[in-house]
Amino acid sequence: PELLFISVNVAMIIARAGDNTYFWTSVVLVNILLFKALKTSLKKEVKAAVDDDEDEEPGLVVDHSSNTSVPAAATIPRAKPKAGSPLEEFLKAPNQGFLSAAGCRELAKNLNCFEKLPHSYWNGDGTIFNVRMGPNYKKTGLKKPSKTSLYDLYAVDFVRTEERIRESRDVFRPPEIPGITDVPTGHSYIPPMIITTCSMPVDEPSLFNATDDGPSFNVVFYFVISEATRAALKDMDSAPPAVRLLGEWCRRAENEPQFRGRFKCMCILDEIEKLGLPTPIPGYNGKPVLINKSGAFFRRETYIEQTINVHLFAYIAKKALYSIQPRFPKMCLNVGFTIEGKEDDELPECMLGVGKLLHLDPGKVDDDLGLD
């Protein structure tokens, strides 16, 4: 501010003493200085907003002692299992529905046994994602398809809110799944369920008016530990590297921001070449995004939650996401999460959990959850 004050006064003196050339020179100088001051002020405001987010964690917050939250898996339907398939018959049996422990396990075995339903979801296939391989990944850069995901998709919620959802339990009652969430994993830090909440801006982003909150599309993924991962936890010394890395992340992420920042999100659009997306969006299909300052971590009794606040992404990324919103109803989007492996003893990576979003329609998103 002091430099700006001095510079403006110098420019005024020059303008008063000189001819038109001096006058217009001073006008340009003042405008440059004002623009730089505005840009600096904007950066400070954004930084303050991020700092406030870390300290106060604003967003849509509900009193957890009240009964205003809605059941998980209440806002968007699953796709239908193929008609006449063994899976369809299995899910019709008593206590074997979509949201039962038995149903969840059976769905995880039938990743392609569904009929697409507009504005729905299904279990995703972790093996379509390429992940880091050892040894010596830093030198080779080798990536290959992941093994089966460590966690199975249980359900998805998709809602629109006037402020981003800070934590899923602010809106949804965390699932209680007999046979899964009430059975300890045998590991002190790895929970039976992991929830990932992604909040994406509804409105077109502004280059000069960045914000960390606002009207949001919120997608909540509920993942439950797979039977294979639960079995691997019985002997951590011989467990796959990705399972051991998961244990370290669950242990350290709460208090170590740098380690928490190893959480990665990856998206793959099916048949992307048919969607007519503008360059360079197709080039990022399947590329990982590290969730650093845009993420928050919560440890609860039966689950861990990792949130992703897309409001804090770079302007170009938010602009690209906004530009493809009208194409959402045509898209089949595989959304996956993993923990970044770096050293040989942390590789190969393995997908943590994957959900498949089918033809999401922003016009059908529920925005009246009865939370008032």
C-alpha positions as CSV (number, residue, x, y, z in Angstrom):
1,P,0.0,0.0,0.0
2,E,2.8,2.4,0.9
3,L,4.6,1.8,-2.5
4,L,1.3,2.3,-4.3
5,F,0.7,5.6,-2.5
6,I,4.1,6.9,-3.4
7,S,3.9,5.8,-7.0
8,V,0.5,7.3,-7.6
9,N,1.7,10.7,-6.2
10,V,4.8,10.6,-8.4
11,A,2.6,9.8,-11.5
12,M,0.3,12.8,-10.6
13,I,3.3,15.1,-10.4
14,I,4.7,13.9,-13.8
15,A,1.2,14.4,-15.4
16,R,0.9,17.9,-14.0
17,A,4.3,19.0,-15.1
18,G,4.3,17.5,-18.6
19,D,2.4,17.4,-21.9
20,N,-0.1,14.8,-23.1
21,T,2.6,12.2,-23.5
22,Y,3.5,12.5,-19.9
23,F,-0.2,12.4,-18.9
24,W,-0.9,9.1,-20.8
25,T,2.3,7.6,-19.5
26,S,1.2,8.3,-15.9
27,V,-2.3,6.8,-16.6
28,V,-0.7,3.6,-17.9
29,L,1.6,3.5,-14.9
30,V,-1.2,4.0,-12.4
31,N,-3.3,1.3,-14.0
32,I,-0.4,-1.2,-13.9
33,L,0.2,-0.5,-10.3
34,L,-3.5,-0.8,-9.4
35,F,-3.7,-4.1,-11.3
36,K,-0.7,-5.5,-9.4
37,A,-2.1,-4.3,-6.1
38,L,-5.5,-6.0,-6.9
39,K,-3.7,-9.2,-7.9
40,T,-1.7,-9.2,-4.6
41,S,-4.8,-8.5,-2.6
42,L,-6.6,-11.4,-4.4
43,K,-3.8,-13.8,-3.6
44,K,-4.0,-12.8,0.1
45,E,-7.8,-13.2,0.2
46,V,-7.5,-16.7,-1.4
47,K,-4.8,-17.7,1.1
48,A,-6.8,-16.3,4.0
49,A,-9.8,-18.4,2.7
50,V,-7.7,-21.5,2.6
51,D,-6.3,-20.8,6.1
52,D,-9.8,-20.2,7.4
53,D,-10.9,-23.5,5.8
54,E,-8.2,-25.4,7.6
55,D,-9.0,-23.7,11.0
56,E,-12.7,-23.3,10.9
57,E,-13.7,-25.7,8.1
58,P,-16.7,-23.9,6.8
59,G,-19.4,-25.4,4.6
60,L,-22.7,-27.0,5.1
61,V,-22.7,-28.1,8.7
62,V,-25.6,-29.8,10.5
63,D,-26.1,-30.4,14.3
64,H,-25.2,-34.1,14.6
65,S,-27.3,-34.3,17.8
66,S,-30.5,-33.7,15.7
67,N,-32.3,-36.2,13.4
68,T,-32.2,-34.0,10.3
69,S,-29.8,-36.1,8.3
70,V,-31.1,-38.5,5.6
71,P,-30.2,-42.1,5.1
72,A,-27.1,-42.9,3.0
73,A,-27.8,-44.1,-0.5
74,A,-31.1,-42.2,-0.7
75,T,-30.5,-39.7,-3.5
76,I,-29.5,-41.7,-6.6
77,P,-30.5,-45.2,-7.7
78,R,-28.2,-48.1,-8.6
79,A,-28.4,-49.4,-12.1
80,K,-30.4,-52.6,-12.5
81,P,-28.8,-56.0,-12.7
82,K,-29.2,-57.8,-16.0
83,A,-32.6,-59.3,-16.3
84,G,-32.7,-63.0,-15.6
85,S,-29.1,-63.1,-14.4
86,P,-28.1,-65.0,-11.3
87,L,-27.2,-61.7,-9.7
88,E,-30.8,-60.5,-10.1
89,E,-32.1,-63.6,-8.5
90,F,-29.6,-63.4,-5.7
91,L,-30.6,-59.9,-4.8
92,K,-34.3,-60.8,-4.6
93,A,-33.7,-63.2,-1.7
94,P,-34.4,-62.1,1.8
95,N,-31.6,-60.2,3.5
96,Q,-29.6,-60.2,0.3
97,G,-30.6,-56.8,-1.2
98,F,-28.4,-54.1,-2.6
99,L,-27.6,-52.6,0.8
100,S,-27.0,-55.9,2.7
101,A,-23.5,-57.2,3.4
102,A,-24.3,-60.3,1.3
103,G,-25.6,-58.1,-1.6
104,C,-22.6,-55.8,-1.4
105,R,-20.2,-58.8,-1.7
106,E,-22.1,-60.3,-4.6
107,L,-22.2,-57.0,-6.5
108,A,-18.4,-56.7,-6.2
109,K,-18.2,-60.0,-8.1
110,N,-20.4,-58.8,-10.9
111,L,-18.9,-55.6,-12.2
112,N,-20.4,-55.9,-15.6
113,C,-23.7,-57.5,-14.8
114,F,-25.9,-54.3,-15.1
115,E,-28.2,-52.5,-17.5
116,K,-27.5,-48.8,-17.8
117,L,-30.1,-46.6,-16.1
118,P,-30.0,-42.9,-16.7
119,H,-28.7,-41.0,-13.6
120,S,-27.5,-44.1,-11.7
121,Y,-24.3,-45.8,-10.6
122,W,-22.6,-49.2,-10.3
123,N,-19.5,-50.8,-8.9
124,G,-16.4,-49.7,-10.8
125,D,-13.6,-52.0,-12.0
126,G,-10.2,-51.1,-10.5
127,T,-8.3,-53.1,-13.1
128,I,-9.0,-50.5,-15.8
129,F,-6.7,-48.0,-14.1
130,N,-3.0,-48.0,-14.6
131,V,-1.0,-47.6,-11.4
132,R,2.7,-47.3,-10.5
133,M,4.9,-50.4,-10.6
134,G,8.2,-51.2,-9.0
135,P,11.0,-51.7,-8.7
136,N,12.6,-48.3,-9.3
137,Y,9.5,-46.5,-10.5
138,K,11.3,-43.1,-10.3
139,K,13.6,-44.3,-13.1
140,T,11.3,-46.5,-15.2
141,G,8.0,-44.7,-14.8
142,L,6.3,-48.0,-15.4
143,K,2.5,-48.3,-15.0
144,K,0.3,-51.3,-15.4
145,P,-3.3,-52.2,-14.6
146,S,-4.2,-52.3,-10.9
147,K,-5.2,-55.5,-9.1
148,T,-8.7,-55.7,-7.8
149,S,-9.7,-52.7,-5.5
150,L,-9.0,-53.0,-1.8
151,Y,-12.5,-51.8,-1.0
152,D,-15.8,-52.6,-2.6
153,L,-18.4,-49.9,-3.5
154,Y,-21.4,-50.0,-1.2
155,A,-23.4,-47.0,-2.3
156,V,-23.3,-43.5,-3.8
157,D,-25.1,-40.2,-3.0
158,F,-25.4,-37.2,-5.3
159,V,-26.9,-33.9,-4.2
160,R,-26.8,-30.2,-4.9
161,T,-26.3,-27.8,-1.9
162,E,-25.9,-24.0,-1.6
163,E,-22.6,-24.6,0.3
164,R,-20.3,-27.5,-0.1
165,I,-20.7,-30.5,2.3
166,R,-17.9,-30.3,4.8
167,E,-18.3,-33.9,5.9
168,S,-20.9,-36.5,4.7
169,R,-22.4,-37.0,8.2
170,D,-23.5,-33.3,8.1
171,V,-26.1,-34.5,5.7
172,F,-26.3,-38.3,5.6
173,R,-26.4,-40.9,8.3
174,P,-23.3,-43.1,7.9
175,P,-24.3,-46.6,6.8
176,E,-24.5,-49.3,9.5
177,I,-24.0,-52.6,7.7
178,P,-24.3,-55.7,9.9
179,G,-21.6,-58.1,9.1
180,I,-19.2,-55.3,7.8
181,T,-19.2,-52.1,9.8
182,D,-19.8,-53.9,13.1
183,V,-16.9,-56.3,12.6
184,P,-13.4,-55.0,13.5
185,T,-10.8,-55.3,10.7
186,G,-8.1,-56.5,13.1
187,H,-6.0,-53.4,12.3
188,S,-5.7,-50.5,14.7
189,Y,-6.1,-47.8,12.0
190,I,-7.7,-49.4,8.9
191,P,-11.5,-49.1,9.2
192,P,-14.2,-51.3,7.7
193,M,-15.5,-48.4,5.7
194,I,-13.9,-45.4,3.8
195,I,-16.1,-42.5,2.6
196,T,-15.0,-40.1,-0.1
197,T,-16.9,-36.8,-0.5
198,C,-16.2,-34.7,-3.6
199,S,-17.7,-31.2,-3.8
200,M,-17.6,-29.5,-7.3
201,P,-18.7,-25.9,-8.1
202,V,-22.1,-25.6,-9.8
203,D,-21.4,-22.1,-11.2
204,E,-18.8,-21.0,-13.7
205,P,-15.6,-20.2,-12.0
206,S,-14.2,-16.6,-11.9
207,L,-10.5,-15.9,-12.6
208,F,-10.4,-12.9,-10.2
209,N,-12.9,-13.9,-7.6
210,A,-11.7,-17.3,-6.3
211,T,-13.6,-18.9,-3.5
212,D,-13.4,-22.1,-1.5
213,D,-17.1,-22.6,-1.2
214,G,-20.4,-22.0,-2.8
215,P,-23.2,-23.9,-4.7
216,S,-21.9,-27.4,-5.1
217,F,-22.6,-30.8,-6.7
218,N,-21.6,-33.3,-4.0
219,V,-20.8,-36.9,-4.8
220,V,-20.4,-39.2,-1.8
221,F,-18.8,-42.7,-2.3
222,Y,-19.2,-45.3,0.4
223,F,-16.6,-48.1,0.2
224,V,-16.4,-51.1,2.5
225,I,-13.4,-53.3,3.0
226,S,-13.2,-56.3,0.6
227,E,-13.0,-59.8,1.9
228,A,-9.5,-60.2,0.4
229,T,-8.2,-57.1,2.1
230,R,-9.7,-58.2,5.4
231,A,-7.9,-61.5,5.0
232,A,-4.6,-59.8,4.2
233,L,-4.7,-57.8,7.4
234,K,-4.3,-61.0,9.4
235,D,-0.6,-61.0,8.5
236,M,0.7,-57.6,7.7
237,D,4.2,-58.8,7.3
238,S,3.2,-60.8,4.2
239,A,0.4,-58.5,3.1
240,P,0.7,-56.8,-0.4
241,P,2.6,-53.5,-0.4
242,A,-0.6,-51.6,-1.2
243,V,-2.3,-52.9,2.0
244,R,0.7,-52.0,4.1
245,L,0.8,-48.5,2.5
246,L,-3.0,-48.2,3.3
247,G,-2.2,-49.0,6.9
248,E,0.5,-46.3,7.0
249,W,-1.8,-43.7,5.3
250,C,-4.7,-44.5,7.7
251,R,-2.3,-44.1,10.7
252,R,-0.5,-41.0,9.6
253,A,-2.9,-39.0,7.4
254,E,-4.8,-37.4,10.3
255,N,-1.8,-35.5,11.7
256,E,0.7,-35.4,8.8
257,P,-0.6,-33.2,5.9
258,Q,2.2,-34.2,3.6
259,F,1.4,-37.9,4.0
260,R,-2.3,-37.2,3.7
261,G,-1.5,-35.5,0.4
262,R,-0.7,-38.9,-1.1
263,F,-4.4,-39.5,-1.6
264,K,-5.1,-39.6,-5.4
265,C,-8.2,-39.3,-7.5
266,M,-8.3,-40.8,-11.0
267,C,-11.2,-40.6,-13.6
268,I,-11.7,-42.6,-16.8
269,L,-14.5,-41.7,-19.2
270,D,-15.7,-44.7,-21.2
271,E,-15.6,-44.2,-25.0
272,I,-14.2,-40.7,-24.5
273,E,-13.5,-40.4,-28.3
274,K,-17.3,-40.3,-28.9
275,L,-18.0,-37.4,-26.6
276,G,-16.4,-34.7,-28.7
277,L,-14.7,-33.1,-25.7
278,P,-12.4,-30.1,-26.3
279,T,-8.6,-30.4,-26.2
280,P,-6.8,-31.0,-23.9
281,I,-9.4,-32.8,-21.7
282,P,-9.1,-36.2,-23.4
283,G,-5.4,-36.2,-22.6
284,Y,-6.1,-36.3,-18.9
285,N,-8.3,-39.3,-19.1
286,G,-7.0,-41.7,-16.4
287,K,-4.4,-39.3,-15.1
288,P,-4.1,-39.1,-11.3
289,V,-4.6,-35.9,-9.3
290,L,-3.0,-35.6,-5.9
291,I,-5.4,-34.2,-3.2
292,N,-3.3,-31.9,-1.1
293,K,-4.7,-28.6,0.3
294,S,-8.1,-29.4,-1.3
295,G,-8.5,-32.4,0.9
296,A,-9.6,-32.9,4.5
297,F,-9.4,-36.1,6.7
298,F,-11.9,-37.3,9.3
299,R,-11.6,-40.3,11.6
300,R,-14.9,-41.6,13.0
301,E,-15.8,-44.8,14.9
302,T,-16.4,-47.1,12.0
303,Y,-15.0,-45.2,9.1
304,I,-12.5,-42.7,7.7
305,E,-13.6,-39.9,5.4
306,Q,-11.5,-38.1,2.9
307,T,-13.1,-35.0,1.3
308,I,-12.1,-33.3,-1.9
309,N,-13.0,-29.6,-2.3
310,V,-12.8,-28.9,-6.0
311,H,-13.5,-25.2,-5.3
312,L,-9.8,-25.1,-4.4
313,F,-8.6,-26.5,-7.6
314,A,-6.8,-24.4,-10.2
315,Y,-9.0,-22.1,-12.3
316,I,-8.2,-24.0,-15.5
317,A,-9.3,-27.3,-14.0
318,K,-12.5,-25.8,-12.7
319,K,-13.2,-24.2,-16.0
320,A,-12.8,-27.5,-17.8
321,L,-15.1,-29.3,-15.4
322,Y,-17.7,-26.5,-15.8
323,S,-17.5,-26.7,-19.6
324,I,-18.4,-30.4,-19.7
325,Q,-21.4,-30.2,-17.3
326,P,-23.9,-30.2,-20.2
327,R,-22.3,-33.5,-21.4
328,F,-22.7,-35.3,-18.1
329,P,-25.9,-37.1,-19.2
330,K,-24.0,-38.7,-22.0
331,M,-21.0,-39.9,-19.9
332,C,-20.1,-43.1,-18.1
333,L,-17.5,-42.0,-15.6
334,N,-15.3,-44.3,-13.6
335,V,-14.0,-42.5,-10.5
336,G,-11.2,-44.2,-8.6
337,F,-9.0,-43.4,-5.6
338,T,-5.7,-44.7,-4.5
339,I,-2.7,-43.9,-2.2
340,E,0.5,-42.8,-3.9
341,G,3.4,-45.3,-3.6
342,K,6.9,-43.9,-3.9
343,E,9.4,-46.4,-2.6
344,D,9.9,-50.0,-3.8
345,D,8.3,-51.4,-0.7
346,E,5.2,-49.4,-1.4
347,L,4.7,-50.7,-4.9
348,P,2.8,-51.7,-6.9
349,E,0.0,-49.4,-6.1
350,C,-3.5,-50.7,-6.0
351,M,-6.8,-48.9,-6.4
352,L,-8.5,-48.2,-3.1
353,G,-12.0,-48.1,-4.4
354,V,-13.9,-47.3,-7.7
355,G,-17.4,-46.2,-8.5
356,K,-19.0,-46.0,-11.9
357,L,-21.3,-43.0,-12.5
358,L,-23.8,-43.5,-15.3
359,H,-25.2,-40.6,-17.3
360,L,-25.5,-38.2,-14.3
361,D,-28.0,-35.5,-15.0
362,P,-27.5,-32.2,-13.1
363,G,-31.2,-31.4,-13.7
364,K,-32.2,-34.5,-11.6
365,V,-30.0,-33.8,-8.7
366,D,-31.8,-33.6,-5.4
367,D,-31.4,-30.2,-3.7
368,D,-34.3,-30.5,-1.2
369,L,-33.1,-32.8,1.6
370,G,-35.3,-31.3,4.3
371,L,-32.4,-29.9,6.3
372,D,-34.0,-26.6,7.1
